[in-house]
């Protein structure tokens, strides 16, 4: 009887260990997926893709090159984009 109890406890321990390891691996995998998506950019700190909807839009090639070729991301430097056909009413 004692032998059956020990075997059952060992089986329960194995099942619980398997469950915990799977949960940890799932969380680590999710964390790695989010880190790859956000790429460690300072602008993306505090953004969680599942909670915060990320906008997807088409971008002009000149603006894309300006943004993607920026060597100092995260700086607060205002810039002016000239949009043809848009009148400033100031």
C-alpha positions, 0 to 999 in steps of 0.5 A: 500500500505504501509503495502505491502511495509513493508511486502515485506521489511521484506521478503527481510530481512528474505531472506538476513539474511538466505543467510548470515547465510548459507554462514557464516555456510558454511565458518565455516564448511570448516574452521573446516574441514581444522583444523581437517585435519591439526590437528594443527601441526606446519609443516602444518602451511600455508598449504591449502589442496584445494590449495596445493596437499598433497602427499599420499604414502606408508611408511615403518613401522620403519619410520612410527613409528619414525615419528608418535612417535616423541614427538617434532614435528616441530624440525629441527633435521636431521636424517639419514635413512639407505636404504639397497642397496643404495650406497652413492657416496660422 
